[in-house]
């Protein structure tokens, strides 16, 4: 009895801590980028972060109270999220040019490598939670209560992999980047900010008949995220 309750307590404390830290990280991260560089209107990130943090804290409270009914769903979700977290970490270095990463590491390593650290921590936490929830004392207690099975959630791992691989495959084989729009974004940025920067396009969107793009302008001294607009 003590063993499985201690597991629930540990997981509950970690979930509450992660929920609080996630919200703090969002507040910190929201102060870094230029607020003008928002391509969607309105941006859903704030409400999503708040809801996610609240959900994690609520789950933590349920675990602290010894609730066995949520053990199986959280185990499934941890298994489901692990593949996307791992693949996201692997893809991250390829989202920007190598020269950009070198300059970013020299100018402001904390700001530009914080997402990498967050992904690593996310993987570690998800893996730790999964292993804790699959521990024999907790699984045994959960099975006796009729809320779990002894079978590992293999389907969750499969669906987690498919959720990442299928969209990436479709994008790779059936959709190509709009090189014309990206080239236009670079030209507009170069006109506005000059030849003293190199430019990397993060995203391009069409909004109310107008093209918008978020572009990283960088040189050996600075990196800044800017938004450019032009008529289609």
Secondary structure, 3 states (H helix, E strand, C coil): CHHHHHHHHHHHHHHHHHHHHHHHHHHHHCCCCCCCCCCCCCCCHHHHHHHHHHHHHHHHHHHHCCCCCCHHHHHHHHHHHHHHHHHHHHHHHHHCCHHHHHHHHHHHHHHHHHHHHHHHHHHHHHHHHHHHHCCHHHHHHHHHCCCCCCCCCHHHHHHHHHHHHHHHHHHHHHCCCCHHHHHHHHHHHHHHHCCCCEEEEEEEEEECCEEEEEEEEECCCCEEEEEEEEEC
